[in-house]
Amino acid sequence: MARAKRTVRADARRRYRAQMEGDGEPREAGELGTDAGEATRPPAAPSVSDARRPGRSVPRAGLAQDLPAPAGGIRNAFRMAFRPLNLREDLALLPRLLANRAFWLPCLIAGAVAAVILATRGTELITSQFLSQYFLGPAPMGALFLAGFLAPRASYLIGGLVGLVSAVLTSIVGTALLEPGTGVEAAAIVGTLVYAPITGVFFASAAAWYRRFLHLASPARQMAARRPPPPRGKPARGR
């Protein structure tokens, strides 16, 4: 018993000297536990009210949405490829979406097709008979597929706008190629302007869903995308 008491006292003296050498003042056990807990406690996250104060920056929604992880099966990929509608954020990002290639590239191709048809008066067969079916008309499938497949987000919104642009170009081409003295049916123009945006919403959404489905159903594509690029230059030689 006496030996055990001496060992305990020696340990207590050792701890006391360590505390005195550390900060010059002995501390109680409760105080030491409190300070250690406060030191290791992570900083509190800013609240919603703090984020609304002046000088606080609130994170903005990005234009490109992250693709989900591979689903591990065709059935799971089919289900997870659907995305919920977020109209508020999509409308807020509309100016940036209009500058994206998902919008201007199909519109540029449709405009080029319309210009060639107007310049040749419809005599160029490849443009007037083949390309016009995919980029002009009430259902421009080629333009809508490009819009949905390239859209970073809000594919339905981009598809509707691309369909509207295609409908306007179709109306211009159809009016310019009419024979003199032939009247233009207003109902046909209005029908094209109404039907094309609705078609664009559905077909562009389907193309965007198909892109996500391909990503989810093939994990090898995502692994290749996340793989770091090989280092450039020659490796350093040891001396």
Number of C-alpha atoms within 10 A of each C-alpha: 6 6 8 9 10 11 12 11 12 12 12 12 12 11 13 15 14 13 14 12 11 10 9 10 11 15 12 8 8 8 10 11 11 10 11 10 11 10 10 8 9 8 8 6 7 9 8 9 8 13 13 11 10 7 8 11 10 11 7 7 11 11 17 11 11 9 13 13 14 21 19 12 12 14 11 14 21 17 12 17 20 15 13 5 10 10 11 8 14 20 13 11 16 15 10 11 23 13 11 17 16 25 25 16 17 24 24 15 17 25 18 14 21 24 15 15 22 17 11 12 13 16 13 13 12 12 19 19 13 11 17 19 15 18 30 29 22 26 22 25 19 18 27 37 22 20 34 31 20 20 27 20 23 26 29 27 25 30 32 24 22 31 36 23 22 31 28 19 21 24 20 14 19 15 15 13 12 11 8 7 6 8 9 12 9 9 9 11 19 12 12 21 21 15 18 26 26 18 21 31 22 17 26 30 28 18 22 25 20 17 17 20 22 16 20 26 20 16 15 12 13 15 12 10 9 9 8 8 8 6 7 6 6 6 7 6 5 4 3
